[in-house]
Amino acid sequence: MTSSSPPIIIIGAGMAGLSCATWLHRAGRPVLVLEAADGVGGRVRTDLTPEGFRLDRGFQVLQTNYPEARRLFDYGALKLRAFRSGAVIRMPDGQETTLENPLQRPLAAFSALASPIGTLPDKLRILSLVRHVLKYKPEELLARPATDTLTFLQRYGWSEQMINSFFKPFFGGVFLDRELTAASNFFEFVFQQFVTGEAAVPALGMQQLPEQLAARLPAGTVQLNAPVAAIVDGSQVRLSSGKVVEASAIVLATDGLTTLRLLAGRSGNPADAVSTEAASFPTAARITTCTYFATSGGHSPGRNDKLLRLNASSHALAHNVAFPADVSGDYAPAGRSLISVSTHGERSLSEAELTAGVREELAAWFGPAARQWQHLRSYRIAAALPVYLAGQPVRQPLKLAERLYRCGDWAAYPSLNAALATGREVAEMIAKG
Ligand SMILES: Cc1cc2nc3c(=O)[nH]c(=O)nc-3n(C[C@H](O)[C@H](O)[C@H](O)COP(=O)(O)OP(=O)(O)OC[C@H]3O[C@@H](n4cnc5c(N)ncnc54)[C@H](O)[C@@H]3O)c2cc1C
């Protein structure tokens, strides 16, 4: 290919599109990334409020041991700040108990053994699962036969109490699904990541991840506010503005529904038709809402312990509560605390109703001062994660037709690691071809 060849066009500057662009650029290939939104990151965005709060669009962390993240990011430059491993769990009777990761904090395992959550055999089973997942590489776990996570846990022998008080609040928060229907191979992978790595955020917010990747690309590589309307003739894309751009190859790094829409509307050589198998994939999604509050001053309601709060009560609105400024002071202006509350699933409540309901639960949890906390903003994310069930392939076809590819978590499993991995794999296919 000559330097005057048209670029490889990547549609979408989320983590998958930026990973693909990074690897292609490293391979010396010209790339153009067209992004519909006004910033890079896709589902990994951070808003800075006029008062100086950094609000990630939905509570989200980077597992520091993700193999793909370790390949791509400069962790030092990101100034990663880690949550403490474990969680404080609020039981339905209002009691709190702290569970810490037994592998990372062996002494804390004794306090976990004494905690009211689970029987002694339940706790020993945790150690057995730790040993089990440490025997495998991450991709080996993802390739294991799967059932749904709840069935996996029941077959492993955990008591109902342990499942309801620990696994459902904790992994329900990761999967955005408290029923734990997610495939068990994905659960084993995530469990391993929690055991071997830390859950961290960049000091200045999650959007620093995509910003770091975008900053390494030549100026002008990423075009923002450039929604793609259609793929025409298999080698061109038409922007919503009407502009048509030539491509030597096209990569769809968009969400599942947009990918399907762009594939369905594609025109071009019938010989390059996309197979039915490649063009029919699940697009069901998990929903979550993140409600942010701020204190006006005083001590952090999170006691600066850097632990996530989980609600074991299945009917709660406040499922997870985090205090990001306890982990990175840059998330809030000096002297103020930031409270991030996640509510998973569809609640059919207006923002005002949900905020009021969450506030009441927080008052019962953290004291009546919570009634005075300032409501900063709410983010309802309708397509937060792809639904990933037992039997779904860990990779769907990434090459769809000659010079047409797709990447992103919708083509694999719901994780930053999957978005980054599929982006790299597509870049390697193109660079080889
Ligand atoms: C609230 C929340 C919490 C999460 N927590 C975690 C977590 O703790 N750990 C973890 O590993 N993962 C987590 N995830 C998942 C993770 O964020 C995703 O797996 C990952 O960001 C997906 O990246 P992607 O590039 O595949 O897709 P996306 O981020 O969806 O990127 C797609 C991009 O395509 C763009 N686009 C769409 N249509 C067009 C068009 N027509 N033209 C041009 N551009 C277009 C979009 O604007 C977007 O930028 C979480 C997600 C959410 C929402």
The ligand as an ORCA input file, in Angstrom:
! r2SCAN-3c Opt
* xyz 0 1
  C     -21.841      2.310     33.576
  C     -20.847      1.360     32.975
  C     -19.979      0.674     33.799
  C     -19.035     -0.185     33.261
  N     -18.152     -0.778     34.109
  C     -17.141     -1.494     33.588
  C     -16.112     -1.980     34.437
  O     -16.071     -1.688     35.634
  N     -15.135     -2.756     33.869
  C     -15.128     -3.045     32.541
  O     -14.231     -3.751     32.080
  N     -16.090     -2.575     31.712
  C     -17.072     -1.792     32.199
  N     -18.017     -1.270     31.364
  C     -17.998     -1.662     29.949
  C     -17.017     -0.850     29.104
  O     -17.195      0.517     29.304
  C     -17.256     -1.221     27.643
  O     -17.052     -2.622     27.492
  C     -16.360     -0.502     26.657
  O     -16.245      0.856     26.936
  C     -16.912     -0.723     25.255
  O     -16.141     -0.024     24.310
  P     -16.520     -0.102     22.766
  O     -15.509      0.699     22.050
  O     -16.714     -1.513     22.382
  O     -17.967      0.556     22.629
  P     -18.481      2.050     22.880
  O     -17.818      2.639     24.062
  O     -19.964      1.973     22.910
  O     -17.993      2.862     21.615
  C     -18.724      2.963     20.424
  C     -18.430      4.328     19.824
  O     -19.047      4.415     18.541
  C     -19.579      5.727     18.418
  N     -20.609      5.703     17.390
  C     -21.842      5.120     17.453
  N     -22.505      5.312     16.307
  C     -21.689      6.005     15.478
  C     -21.798      6.488     14.150
  N     -22.904      6.297     13.414
  N     -20.755      7.173     13.607
  C     -19.625      7.391     14.317
  N     -19.472      6.948     15.595
  C     -20.484      6.261     16.159
  C     -20.089      6.033     19.806
  O     -20.318      7.413     19.999
  C     -18.963      5.481     20.654
  O     -17.958      6.435     20.881
  C     -18.980     -0.396     31.866
  C     -19.854      0.286     31.027
  C     -20.759      1.176     31.570
  C     -21.638      1.974     30.647
*
